[in-house]
Amino acid sequence: MPSPGAPDAGASADADRAAAGLRDALLAAGFTADGLRKLLGSAAYAALARGEAVPALRATSGEGPLESLVRLFLLQQPVPHARVADVLPVSDCLETGWLTRAGGDEVAATVDVRPYAGPLRQDWFVVSDLGCAVGGAAGIGGPGRRAGADVVLGVGGASSTLAQITVRTRVGSALDLGTGSGVQALHAAQHAARVTATDTNPRALRMAALTLALSGAPGADLREGSLYEPVADGTYDLIVSNPPFVISPGARLTYRDGGMGGDDLCRSLVQGAGQRLNVGGHAQFLANWQHVEGEDWTDRVRSWLPPGCDAWIVQREVQDVAQYAELWLRDAGDHRADPAEYAARYDAWLDEFERRRTTAVGFGWISLHRTDSAAPAVTVEEWPHAVEQPLGQAVRAHFRGQAYLAAHDDAALLEARFRLAPEVVQEQIGLPGAEDPEHVVLRQQHGMRRATKVDTVTAGFAGVCDGSLNAGRILDAIAQLLGEDPVLLRDRTPAQIRLLIEQGFLDPADEPGNGAEAGS
């Protein structure tokens, strides 16, 4: 029988049958994301996502099928064989390693199996190490959690973020670099004809295969190795990576520590994408970068960009070095260690940052679109504000807008027709009772939720844009209404039009669509 923690998946007809049978049984028992929320309630469900099991244990004190599965696969509790046999194909699960005997007449799970709802409410399952179904929220070194360096996490906040910002269009090939438990590969399998997934950790590749098999998804080409070494022979239409981006004094945990100094791993990942990306393709990464004394962080990250690729870099959060060290010390469970050992590890992190003259660490998203342009469009911004996921369509629209602006001078903009983006509202701000507002703000209700201050002419222009009239004719009508010189208005307004297009407030009405978003 396979060793605990390593069930078979796809290695034989029996393994395929066992995975399919287990999936059918889980679904029949209501072991889904919706089923979990209904059983546990919102408070216990949220606590479980934070790594706190006590509310979920209280909510699963009954002996029903769903309670048994939650205790078995999410709470690491042995369950009587007879109760499990009423729900699962126990013999097949024992034979192929999903379950193991726990002494007496009980069985235990060898892996975490977490119900995971796809973007179209598909019932998927993510397989990870015991105690790691929701990531390291409670400290990866905590009780009941695998302590090895090759531990494999399940779905966490970072993996969910990347899945939701990824551009979802039908593509021929996709690469999930550093697949972990296979979350990104699972998403990509819904809209890519061929998926390749890599990892330096062979256990992660095994977990990714289990995730795909148990979710009923097509298998992926799984390759072991670092960065682009395993795929030196190929190019892809989509590259995604939630890499081991943590800037740490060593390579202690494979899932988070890249083993390269500082932010070199993220730099290498971004720089290498250009050669592996097909023209027209997208590459999207989560990354950390150093804020170095005497250096602008935007210049640092710009220097990573490969030639021929438009880029959108968004810094979502910045932590000082003490906050950053504490975050990842807790992630490893070091806050539960001997105080002297904790202090020594804390010192090691601060020593590393001091040696590199690092004052803070930024976290964010880097998206690339290969155009082979000699003058790529690069947007670097800090955006700590709330957004509404998913953002994949917004990322795609951003790059389409950049291409449109590069191809249209001011004269061409005035001849073009535009539409106001859906669900943009106008706010007028001024003193109560004043005849005219002090300023006008356009605000997006979805996506990046941007707000931009405009003058009354630009606000009026945007409000009239429904795709029927070109920009020049609208401005001429506004000039006549306000008694302004139409030539001067045509001269000064294109800059505002460009800003509204770049920020997603206006969509070119003359541009044909490039295909609908894929349903994943």
C-alpha positions as CSV (number, residue, x, y, z in Angstrom):
1,M,0.0,0.0,0.0
2,P,1.3,3.5,-0.7
3,S,2.9,5.3,2.2
4,P,0.6,7.7,4.3
5,G,0.2,11.1,2.7
6,A,0.8,9.8,-0.8
7,P,-2.3,8.3,-2.4
8,D,-2.2,7.0,-5.9
9,A,-3.6,9.2,-8.6
10,G,-3.6,8.4,-12.3
11,A,-0.9,5.7,-11.9
12,S,-3.2,2.9,-12.8
13,A,-6.8,2.0,-13.7
14,D,-7.4,1.1,-10.0
15,A,-6.1,4.6,-8.9
16,D,-8.3,6.4,-11.5
17,R,-11.3,4.3,-10.4
18,A,-10.6,5.0,-6.7
19,A,-10.4,8.8,-7.3
20,A,-13.6,8.8,-9.3
21,G,-15.4,6.7,-6.7
22,L,-14.2,8.9,-3.9
23,R,-15.4,12.1,-5.8
24,D,-18.8,10.6,-6.4
25,A,-19.1,9.6,-2.7
26,L,-18.0,13.1,-1.5
27,L,-20.5,14.8,-3.7
28,A,-23.3,12.4,-2.8
29,A,-22.7,13.3,0.9
30,G,-22.8,17.0,0.2
31,F,-19.1,17.5,1.0
32,T,-18.9,20.7,-1.0
33,A,-18.1,24.3,-0.3
34,D,-21.8,25.1,0.0
35,G,-22.4,22.0,2.1
36,L,-19.6,23.0,4.5
37,R,-21.0,26.5,5.0
38,K,-24.5,25.1,5.6
39,L,-23.2,22.6,8.1
40,L,-20.7,24.7,10.0
41,G,-22.4,28.1,9.9
42,S,-20.6,31.3,8.9
43,A,-18.7,31.7,12.2
44,A,-17.2,28.2,12.4
45,Y,-16.5,28.2,8.6
46,A,-14.6,31.5,8.9
47,A,-12.7,30.2,12.0
48,L,-11.6,27.1,10.1
49,A,-10.2,29.3,7.4
50,R,-8.2,31.0,10.1
51,G,-6.8,27.6,11.3
52,E,-9.1,27.4,14.3
53,A,-10.8,24.0,14.6
54,V,-12.8,24.1,17.8
55,P,-16.0,25.7,16.4
56,A,-15.9,23.2,13.6
57,L,-15.4,20.3,16.0
58,R,-18.5,21.5,18.0
59,A,-20.5,21.8,14.8
60,T,-19.7,18.2,13.7
61,S,-20.5,16.3,16.9
62,G,-23.2,14.4,15.2
63,E,-22.8,11.1,13.3
64,G,-24.2,12.1,9.9
65,P,-22.2,11.4,6.7
66,L,-21.2,15.1,6.2
67,E,-20.0,15.4,9.8
68,S,-17.9,12.3,9.4
69,L,-16.2,13.6,6.3
70,V,-15.4,17.0,7.8
71,R,-13.8,15.3,10.8
72,L,-11.9,12.9,8.6
73,F,-10.6,15.1,5.9
74,L,-10.5,18.6,7.5
75,L,-10.1,18.1,11.2
76,Q,-7.7,15.1,11.2
77,Q,-10.0,13.1,13.5
78,P,-10.1,9.3,13.3
79,V,-13.6,8.0,12.5
80,P,-15.1,4.6,13.1
81,H,-14.7,2.3,10.1
82,A,-18.4,1.4,10.1
83,R,-19.5,5.1,9.8
84,V,-17.0,5.8,7.0
85,A,-18.1,2.6,5.1
86,D,-21.6,4.0,5.0
87,V,-20.3,7.0,3.0
88,L,-17.1,6.1,1.2
89,P,-15.7,3.2,-0.8
90,V,-13.4,2.3,2.1
91,S,-11.6,-0.7,0.6
92,D,-10.6,1.3,-2.5
93,C,-9.5,4.3,-0.4
94,L,-7.4,2.1,1.9
95,E,-5.9,0.2,-1.0
96,T,-4.9,3.4,-2.9
97,G,-3.8,5.3,0.2
98,W,-6.5,8.0,0.7
99,L,-7.2,6.4,4.1
100,T,-5.2,4.4,6.6
101,R,-6.1,2.3,9.6
102,A,-5.8,4.3,12.9
103,G,-5.9,1.5,15.4
104,G,-8.9,-0.3,16.8
105,D,-11.8,-0.1,14.4
106,E,-11.1,3.4,13.1
107,V,-9.7,4.9,9.9
108,A,-7.9,8.2,9.3
109,A,-7.2,10.4,6.3
110,T,-3.7,10.6,4.9
111,V,-4.3,13.9,3.3
112,D,-6.5,17.0,3.7
113,V,-9.3,17.2,1.2
114,R,-10.9,20.7,1.0
115,P,-14.0,21.4,-1.0
116,Y,-13.3,24.3,-3.3
117,A,-15.9,26.1,-5.4
118,G,-14.9,27.0,-8.9
119,P,-15.8,30.3,-10.4
120,L,-18.9,28.8,-12.0
121,R,-19.7,27.0,-8.7
122,Q,-18.0,23.8,-9.9
123,D,-17.5,21.3,-7.1
124,W,-13.7,20.9,-6.9
125,F,-11.4,19.5,-4.2
126,V,-7.9,20.6,-3.3
127,V,-5.6,18.0,-1.7
128,S,-2.8,19.0,0.7
129,D,-0.9,17.8,3.7
130,L,-2.8,17.1,6.9
131,G,-3.6,20.3,8.8
132,C,-2.8,22.4,5.7
133,A,-6.1,22.6,3.9
134,V,-6.5,26.3,4.5
135,G,-2.8,27.3,4.4
136,G,-0.5,28.1,7.3
137,A,-3.0,30.4,9.1
138,A,-2.3,28.7,12.5
139,G,1.4,28.2,11.9
140,I,2.7,25.4,9.7
141,G,4.6,23.9,12.7
142,G,1.5,23.7,14.9
143,P,0.0,20.6,16.4
144,G,-1.2,18.0,13.8
145,R,0.7,19.6,11.0
146,R,3.5,18.1,8.9
147,A,6.7,19.8,10.0
148,G,8.9,18.8,7.1
149,A,10.5,21.3,4.7
150,D,8.5,19.7,1.8
151,V,5.1,20.4,3.3
152,V,2.4,21.1,0.8
153,L,-0.3,23.8,1.6
154,G,-3.8,23.9,0.3
155,V,-5.8,27.0,-0.7
156,G,-4.6,30.2,1.0
157,G,-5.2,33.9,0.4
158,A,-2.3,34.2,-2.1
159,S,-3.4,31.3,-4.3
160,S,-7.0,32.6,-4.3
161,T,-5.8,36.1,-5.3
162,L,-3.7,34.8,-8.2
163,A,-6.6,32.6,-9.4
164,Q,-8.9,35.6,-9.5
165,I,-6.6,38.1,-11.2
166,T,-5.6,35.7,-14.0
167,V,-6.9,36.4,-17.5
168,R,-9.3,33.7,-18.4
169,T,-9.4,33.2,-22.2
170,R,-9.3,30.1,-24.3
171,V,-5.6,29.3,-24.8
172,G,-3.7,26.4,-26.3
173,S,-1.1,26.1,-23.5
174,A,-0.7,27.2,-19.9
175,L,2.1,26.9,-17.4
176,D,1.6,26.8,-13.7
177,L,5.1,27.4,-12.3
178,G,5.5,26.2,-8.7
179,T,2.1,24.5,-8.6
180,G,2.0,23.4,-5.0
181,S,-1.3,21.7,-4.4
182,G,-2.4,22.4,-8.0
183,V,-4.9,25.2,-7.5
184,Q,-3.7,27.3,-10.5
185,A,-3.4,24.2,-12.7
186,L,-7.0,23.3,-11.8
187,H,-8.2,26.7,-12.9
188,A,-6.1,26.6,-16.1
189,A,-7.4,23.2,-17.0
190,Q,-10.8,24.7,-17.6
191,H,-9.7,27.0,-20.5
192,A,-6.3,25.7,-21.7
193,A,-6.0,22.8,-24.1
194,R,-2.7,21.8,-22.5
195,V,-1.5,22.5,-18.9
196,T,2.0,22.0,-17.7
197,A,2.7,22.3,-13.9
198,T,6.1,22.4,-12.3
199,D,7.5,22.3,-8.8
200,T,10.8,21.7,-7.1
201,N,9.0,19.6,-4.5
202,P,8.0,16.1,-5.8
203,R,5.4,15.8,-3.0
204,A,3.7,18.9,-4.4
205,L,3.5,17.4,-7.9
206,R,1.9,14.3,-6.3
207,M,-0.7,16.5,-4.5
208,A,-1.4,18.5,-7.7
209,A,-2.1,15.2,-9.5
210,L,-4.5,14.3,-6.7
211,T,-6.3,17.6,-6.8
212,L,-6.9,17.3,-10.6
213,A,-8.0,13.7,-10.3
214,L,-10.4,14.3,-7.4
215,S,-11.8,17.4,-9.1
216,G,-12.6,15.5,-12.3
217,A,-10.3,17.8,-14.3
218,P,-8.0,16.7,-17.1
219,G,-4.5,15.7,-16.0
220,A,-1.5,18.0,-16.4
221,D,2.0,17.5,-17.6
222,L,3.8,17.5,-14.3
223,R,7.6,18.3,-14.2
224,E,10.0,18.6,-11.4
225,G,12.5,21.4,-11.3
226,S,13.2,25.1,-10.5
227,L,12.0,28.2,-12.3
228,Y,12.0,27.6,-16.1
229,E,14.4,24.7,-16.1
230,P,11.8,22.0,-16.6
231,V,10.2,23.8,-19.5
232,A,13.2,25.1,-21.4
233,D,11.8,23.4,-24.5
234,G,8.5,25.1,-24.6
235,T,6.5,28.4,-24.9
236,Y,3.1,29.1,-23.5
237,D,0.0,31.3,-24.0
238,L,-0.5,31.8,-20.3
239,I,2.1,31.6,-17.4
240,V,1.0,31.9,-13.8
241,S,3.0,31.5,-10.6
242,N,2.4,31.9,-6.9
243,P,6.1,31.3,-6.2
244,P,8.0,30.9,-2.9
245,F,8.3,34.7,-2.8
246,V,9.2,35.2,0.9
247,I,12.4,37.2,1.5
248,S,14.0,35.1,4.2
249,P,17.4,34.3,5.7
250,G,17.5,30.8,4.3
251,A,15.5,28.1,2.5
252,R,13.6,26.5,5.4
253,L,10.2,25.7,3.9
254,T,9.9,24.8,0.2
255,Y,6.5,26.3,-0.3
256,R,7.5,29.8,0.7
257,D,11.4,30.2,0.8
258,G,12.9,30.3,-2.7
259,G,16.4,29.6,-1.6
260,M,17.8,32.7,-3.5
261,G,19.0,35.9,-1.8
262,G,16.6,38.7,-1.2
263,D,14.0,39.1,-4.0
264,D,16.2,37.4,-6.6
265,L,13.8,34.5,-7.2
266,C,10.9,36.9,-8.1
267,R,13.3,38.9,-10.3
268,S,14.4,35.7,-12.1
269,L,10.8,34.5,-12.5
270,V,9.7,37.8,-14.1
271,Q,12.8,38.3,-16.3
272,G,12.6,34.7,-17.7
273,A,8.9,34.9,-18.7
274,G,9.6,36.8,-21.9
275,Q,11.4,33.9,-23.5
276,R,8.7,31.4,-22.5
277,L,5.7,33.5,-23.4
278,N,4.1,33.4,-26.9
279,V,3.3,36.7,-28.6
280,G,-0.1,37.8,-27.4
281,G,0.2,35.7,-24.2
282,H,-0.1,36.8,-20.6
283,A,2.1,36.0,-17.6
284,Q,0.9,36.8,-14.1
285,F,2.7,36.5,-10.8
286,L,2.5,37.3,-7.2
287,A,5.7,38.7,-5.8
288,N,7.6,40.3,-2.9
289,W,10.2,43.0,-3.5
290,Q,12.6,44.8,-1.3
291,H,12.4,48.5,-0.5
292,V,16.1,49.3,-0.4
293,E,17.6,52.4,1.3
294,G,18.3,55.0,-1.4
295,E,16.4,53.2,-4.1
296,D,12.9,53.8,-5.5
297,W,11.0,50.5,-5.4
298,T,9.4,51.3,-8.7
299,D,12.8,51.4,-10.4
300,R,13.8,48.1,-8.8
301,V,10.7,46.3,-10.1
302,R,10.8,47.9,-13.5
303,S,14.3,46.6,-14.0
304,W,12.9,43.0,-13.8
305,L,10.7,43.4,-16.9
306,P,11.6,41.4,-20.0
307,P,11.8,43.2,-23.3
308,G,8.8,43.2,-25.6
309,C,6.3,42.9,-22.8
310,D,3.7,45.4,-21.7
311,A,3.5,45.3,-17.9
312,W,1.1,46.3,-15.1
313,I,2.7,46.2,-11.6
314,V,0.5,46.8,-8.6
315,Q,1.9,47.1,-5.1
316,R,-0.9,46.1,-2.7
317,E,0.8,46.2,0.7
318,V,4.1,47.3,2.3
319,Q,5.4,46.1,5.6
320,D,8.3,47.3,7.6
321,V,11.0,44.6,8.2
322,A,9.8,43.9,11.8
323,Q,6.2,43.3,10.7
324,Y,7.4,41.1,7.8
325,A,9.6,39.0,10.0
326,E,6.9,38.5,12.6
327,L,4.4,37.5,9.9
328,W,6.5,34.7,8.5
329,L,7.8,33.6,11.9
330,R,4.1,33.0,12.9
331,D,3.5,31.3,9.6
332,A,6.2,28.7,10.5
333,G,4.8,28.3,14.0
334,D,7.9,29.8,15.6
335,H,5.8,31.9,18.0
336,R,5.1,28.6,19.7
337,A,8.8,27.7,20.1
338,D,11.2,28.4,23.0
339,P,11.4,32.2,23.5
340,A,15.2,32.1,23.1
341,E,14.9,30.2,19.8
342,Y,12.2,32.6,18.6
343,A,14.4,35.6,19.4
344,A,17.4,34.0,17.6
345,R,15.3,33.4,14.5
346,Y,13.9,37.0,14.7
347,D,17.4,38.3,14.9
348,A,18.5,36.3,11.8
349,W,15.7,37.9,9.8
350,L,16.7,41.4,10.9
351,D,20.4,40.7,10.3
352,E,19.5,39.7,6.7
353,F,17.5,42.8,6.1
354,E,20.2,45.0,7.5
355,R,22.9,43.4,5.4
356,R,20.8,44.1,2.3
357,R,19.9,47.7,3.4
358,T,16.2,46.7,3.2
359,T,13.8,49.0,5.1
360,A,10.5,47.4,4.0
361,V,9.0,44.7,1.8
362,G,6.3,45.3,-0.8
363,F,3.8,42.7,-1.9
364,G,1.8,42.8,-5.1
365,W,0.9,41.6,-8.6
366,I,3.0,41.6,-11.8
367,S,1.1,41.0,-15.0
368,L,2.9,40.9,-18.4
369,H,1.5,40.9,-22.0
370,R,3.9,40.0,-24.7
371,T,3.5,42.3,-27.6
372,D,7.1,42.4,-29.0
373,S,6.7,46.2,-29.0
374,A,10.0,48.2,-29.1
375,A,8.4,50.6,-26.6
376,P,6.4,48.5,-24.2
377,A,3.7,50.2,-22.1
378,V,4.5,49.9,-18.4
379,T,2.2,50.9,-15.5
380,V,3.6,50.9,-12.0
381,E,1.2,51.9,-9.2
382,E,0.5,51.5,-5.5
383,W,-3.1,50.4,-4.9
384,P,-3.8,49.4,-1.2
385,H,-7.5,50.1,-1.6
386,A,-10.3,47.5,-1.8
387,V,-10.9,45.8,-5.1
388,E,-13.7,43.5,-6.3
389,Q,-12.5,40.1,-7.5
390,P,-12.3,38.5,-9.9
391,L,-10.1,41.0,-11.8
392,G,-9.0,38.8,-14.7
393,Q,-11.2,40.7,-17.1
394,A,-9.9,44.0,-15.8
395,V,-6.3,42.9,-16.4
396,R,-7.2,41.9,-19.9
397,A,-9.0,45.2,-20.5
398,H,-6.0,47.2,-19.1
399,F,-3.7,45.7,-21.7
400,R,-6.2,46.2,-24.5
401,G,-6.5,49.8,-23.4
402,Q,-2.7,50.3,-23.5
403,A,-2.5,48.8,-27.0
404,Y,-5.4,51.1,-28.1
405,L,-3.7,54.2,-26.8
406,A,-0.4,53.3,-28.4
407,A,-2.1,53.0,-31.7
408,H,-4.1,56.2,-31.6
409,D,-2.8,59.8,-31.6
410,D,-4.9,62.7,-30.4
411,A,-6.5,63.2,-33.8
412,A,-7.5,59.6,-34.0
413,L,-9.0,59.7,-30.5
414,L,-11.3,62.6,-31.6
415,E,-12.5,60.5,-34.5
416,A,-13.2,57.5,-32.3
417,R,-16.4,56.6,-30.4
418,F,-16.4,55.5,-26.8
419,R,-18.8,53.9,-24.2
420,L,-18.8,54.7,-20.5
421,A,-17.8,51.5,-18.7
422,P,-20.6,49.7,-16.8
423,E,-21.7,50.9,-13.4
424,V,-19.6,54.1,-13.2
425,V,-21.2,56.7,-11.0
426,Q,-20.7,60.5,-10.7
427,E,-20.2,62.3,-7.3
428,Q,-20.4,66.0,-7.0
429,I,-18.6,67.5,-4.1
430,G,-19.0,71.1,-2.8
431,L,-20.5,73.3,-0.1
432,P,-24.2,72.7,0.7
433,G,-26.4,75.0,-1.4
434,A,-23.7,76.0,-3.8
435,E,-24.8,76.4,-7.4
436,D,-21.8,74.6,-8.8
437,P,-19.7,71.7,-7.4
438,E,-16.1,72.3,-6.3
439,H,-15.2,69.1,-8.2
440,V,-16.7,66.1,-9.8
441,V,-15.5,62.5,-9.1
442,L,-16.2,59.5,-11.4
443,R,-16.2,56.3,-9.4
444,Q,-16.2,52.6,-10.4
445,Q,-18.5,50.3,-8.5
446,H,-16.6,47.1,-9.6
447,G,-13.1,45.9,-10.5
448,M,-10.4,48.2,-9.2
449,R,-13.0,50.6,-7.8
450,R,-11.0,53.6,-9.0
451,A,-12.1,57.2,-8.4
452,T,-10.8,60.0,-10.5
453,K,-11.4,63.8,-10.2
454,V,-12.5,65.4,-13.4
455,D,-13.7,68.8,-14.5
456,T,-17.3,69.4,-15.6
457,V,-16.5,69.2,-19.3
458,T,-14.9,65.8,-18.9
459,A,-17.7,64.6,-16.7
460,G,-20.2,65.7,-19.3
461,F,-18.2,64.1,-22.1
462,A,-18.1,60.8,-20.3
463,G,-21.8,60.8,-19.5
464,V,-22.7,61.3,-23.2
465,C,-20.4,58.4,-24.4
466,D,-22.7,55.7,-25.5
467,G,-20.9,54.6,-28.7
468,S,-23.1,56.6,-31.1
469,L,-21.1,59.8,-31.6
470,N,-17.4,60.3,-32.0
471,A,-15.4,62.2,-29.4
472,G,-14.9,65.3,-31.6
473,R,-18.7,65.8,-32.3
474,I,-19.5,65.4,-28.5
475,L,-16.9,68.1,-27.7
476,D,-18.2,70.4,-30.3
477,A,-21.7,70.1,-28.8
478,I,-20.3,70.7,-25.3
479,A,-18.4,73.8,-26.6
480,Q,-21.6,75.2,-28.1
481,L,-23.6,74.6,-24.9
482,L,-21.0,76.2,-22.7
483,G,-20.0,79.0,-25.1
484,E,-16.4,77.8,-25.3
485,D,-14.0,77.8,-28.3
486,P,-14.4,74.2,-29.9
487,V,-10.8,74.2,-31.2
488,L,-9.4,74.9,-27.7
489,L,-11.7,72.2,-26.2
490,R,-10.5,69.7,-28.8
491,D,-6.9,70.6,-28.0
492,R,-7.1,70.1,-24.2
493,T,-9.5,67.2,-23.8
494,P,-7.6,64.2,-25.4
495,A,-5.3,64.0,-22.4
496,Q,-8.4,63.5,-20.2
497,I,-9.8,60.9,-22.6
498,R,-6.5,59.0,-22.4
499,L,-6.6,59.0,-18.7
500,L,-10.2,57.7,-18.6
501,I,-9.3,54.9,-21.1
502,E,-6.2,53.9,-19.1
503,Q,-8.1,53.8,-15.8
504,G,-10.9,51.8,-17.3
505,F,-13.7,54.4,-17.2
506,L,-14.1,54.5,-21.0
507,D,-14.1,51.6,-23.5
508,P,-13.4,52.1,-27.2
509,A,-16.6,51.4,-29.0
510,D,-14.9,50.8,-32.4
511,E,-12.7,48.0,-31.2
512,P,-13.9,44.5,-32.0
513,G,-14.0,42.1,-29.0
514,N,-11.2,39.6,-28.7
515,G,-13.3,36.8,-27.4
516,A,-15.3,36.3,-24.3
517,E,-13.8,35.4,-21.0
518,A,-13.6,31.7,-20.5
519,G,-15.9,30.3,-17.9
520,S,-13.3,29.7,-15.2
